[in-house]
Each structure stands twice: as C-alpha cells, then as structure tokens.
Amino acid sequence: MAAMTPSPEPGIYDAGAGRPILVTGATGFIGHHLCKALLHSGYPVRGTVRERTGGVRLPAGVKPAVV
C-alpha cells in the first residue's frame, strides 16, 4: 500500500494515483462532513456502512464499503 506523501503545498497530502480514501463512520456527523470536504477537494471517497443501515445515507459521490 502506498503511503500518503506530503505535497509541495503545506497541509495537503497525496493519496496516490487516485486511490480512494476510506472514511469510517461516514454516516455520522463528523464523518459525513469529512466525506463532503474530501469530495470537494477532488479525492475519491469510500465510506463504511453497516449491512443494515435503516435508511442512513452517505453523502452524494461516496461509494459504500459494507462492513
């Protein structure tokens, strides 16, 4: 697995070759906003969800990773 490496711009990291970033707790308050911020910054995002989420939704553009 490729490690995240610092980019020339301070505070920005390169996830490497368009590989998705996995956000655990993506349906929670903080995870939901983190997913939106990452998507807005151009990162591909996957979010963990339980098999039976009962209608809980991920932000638009986040691919589910069922656990």
C-alpha positions in Angstrom: 0.0 0.0 0.0 1.3 3.4 -0.9 1.9 5.8 2.0 0.5 9.3 1.9 3.3 11.6 1.0 3.4 15.4 1.6 2.8 17.6 -1.4 4.6 20.8 -2.1 1.6 22.7 -0.6 1.7 22.6 3.2 -1.2 20.7 4.8 -2.0 18.8 1.6 -1.3 15.1 1.2 -1.2 13.0 -1.9 -3.3 9.8 -1.5 -1.6 8.4 -4.6 -2.8 7.7 -8.1 -6.5 8.4 -7.5 -6.8 5.7 -4.8 -9.9 6.2 -2.7 -9.8 7.4 0.9 -11.7 5.2 3.3 -13.7 7.1 5.9 -15.0 5.0 8.8 -18.1 6.4 10.4 -19.1 8.1 7.2 -22.8 8.2 8.2 -22.1 10.1 11.4 -21.9 13.8 11.9 -18.1 14.3 11.6 -17.6 11.5 9.0 -20.4 12.9 6.8 -18.8 16.4 6.7 -15.3 14.9 6.2 -16.5 12.9 3.2 -18.0 16.1 1.7 -14.8 18.1 2.3 -12.7 15.3 0.7 -15.0 15.1 -2.3 -14.9 18.9 -2.7 -11.1 18.7 -2.7 -11.2 16.1 -5.5 -10.5 12.9 -3.6 -12.3 9.7 -4.4 -14.0 8.6 -1.2 -15.4 5.3 0.2 -17.4 5.3 3.4 -18.0 2.3 5.7 -21.7 1.5 6.4 -23.3 -1.4 8.3 -25.1 -4.0 6.2 -28.4 -2.8 7.6 -28.3 0.9 7.9 -32.0 1.5 8.1 -32.1 4.4 5.6 -28.9 6.2 6.7 -27.4 7.8 3.6 -23.9 8.6 2.6 -23.1 12.0 1.0 -23.6 12.0 -2.8 -20.5 10.7 -4.5 -19.3 8.4 -1.7 -19.1 4.7 -2.6 -20.3 2.4 0.2 -17.9 -0.1 1.8 -20.2 -2.6 3.6 -18.8 -4.0 6.9 
